[in-house]
Amino acid sequence: MPEEDLVDIKFRIYDGSDIGPFRYSATSTVDMLKQRIVSDWPKGKTIVPKSVNEVKLISSGKILENNKTVGLCKVPFGEVPGGAIIMHVVVQPSLAKAKTEAIFILSLFASFLISSH
């Protein structure tokens, strides 16, 4: 693979620390990047993505779509001679999971209220 088809990318997480940089081919998808983020997430962080679906990648103010390739995403970056592209990582637990947890908590509370009478 030609060297110019490879891109160095660092992932900046919520506390300002980075994951990477890693070298990716222009044909790598955003979904592949997210898989790497989840597998290499630093230990001891208070927020931890449980799956790729909880990770959003942001670059140049845009949320990147899973099926886009690095080659397509790097166009707005311009030239980054000798440096790594920085993508920001947002961890957003799935809405369905949050709703399920809220319903569970409410049902526990309701059970407590009923049993205390």
Secondary structure, DSSP 8 states (H G I E B T S, - for coil): --GGGEEEEEEE-TTS-EEEEEEEETT-BHHHHHHHHHHT--TT-SS--SSGGGEEEEETTEE--TT-BHHHHTGGG---TTS-EEEEEEE---HHHHHHHHHHHHHHHHHHHHHT-
